[in-house]
Amino acid sequence: MLGFTAYDLALIILCPLGAAIGSFAHIISLCIDLKGPPRSEDEMTEASPRLQEIRGAWMGLRMMLSAVAGLVVGLYFLA
């Protein structure tokens, strides 16, 4: 297809996917307490619906930006 090998297509698909997954993993590490799990329900707090909406948009945009960067890296290796 368009002169691309299977390796080229894998780069174009998997680099953005890997970057988005890596970004999601980093988001998780930013949002949780890395010292350990919560030990009581008093330590747990829930964000308001508005804050959840804003965080969801932020997460989506961050992962999209990572996917674009991953695509650029994949295309760089094609050249």
NUGUMI-841117 format. One record per residue (C-alpha): residue in three letters; x, z, y. Coordinates in steps of 0.2 Angstrom, whole numbers, padded with zeros to 4 digits, always signed. Layout:
AlaXZY...
// end
This chain:
Met+0000+0000+0000Leu+0008-0006+0016Gly+0025-0006+0008Phe+0025+0013+0005Thr+0032+0021-0011Ala+0024+0035-0019Tyr+0037+0046-0012Asp+0033+0040+0006Leu+0015+0044+0003Ala+0019+0061-0004Leu+0029+0065+0012Ile+0015+0060+0023Ile+0002+0070+0014Leu+0012+0085+0008Cys+0022+0089+0024Pro+0007+0092+0035Leu-0002+0102+0021Gly+0013+0113+0018Ala+0015+0116+0037Ala-0003+0121+0039Ile-0002+0133+0024Gly+0014+0140+0031Ser+0006+0143+0047Phe-0009+0151+0039Ala+0003+0163+0029His+0012+0167+0046Ile-0005+0171+0054Ile-0009+0183+0039Ser+0008+0192+0042Leu+0004+0194+0061Cys-0014+0201+0058Ile-0010+0213+0044Asp-0001+0230+0044Leu+0015+0226+0035Lys+0019+0244+0032Gly+0006+0245+0018Pro-0013+0244+0014Pro-0026+0255+0023Arg-0027+0272+0015Ser-0044+0276+0022Glu-0059+0268+0030Asp-0055+0276+0047Glu-0040+0265+0048Met-0051+0249+0046Thr-0058+0241+0062Glu-0069+0225+0063Ala-0068+0213+0077Ser-0083+0209+0087Pro-0092+0192+0083Arg-0085+0184+0099Leu-0067+0190+0095Gln-0069+0183+0078Glu-0075+0166+0085Ile-0060+0165+0097Arg-0048+0170+0083Gly-0055+0157+0072Ala-0053+0144+0085Trp-0035+0150+0088Met-0031+0149+0069Gly-0038+0132+0068Leu-0029+0125+0083Arg-0013+0133+0077Met-0014+0126+0059Met-0018+0109+0067Leu-0003+0110+0078Ser+0008+0114+0062Ala+0000+0100+0053Val+0005+0088+0067Ala+0022+0095+0067Gly+0023+0093+0048Leu+0017+0075+0049Val+0031+0071+0062Val+0044+0079+0050Gly+0037+0068+0036Leu+0038+0052+0046Tyr+0055+0057+0052Phe+0061+0056+0034Leu+0053+0039+0031Ala+0063+0031+0045
// end
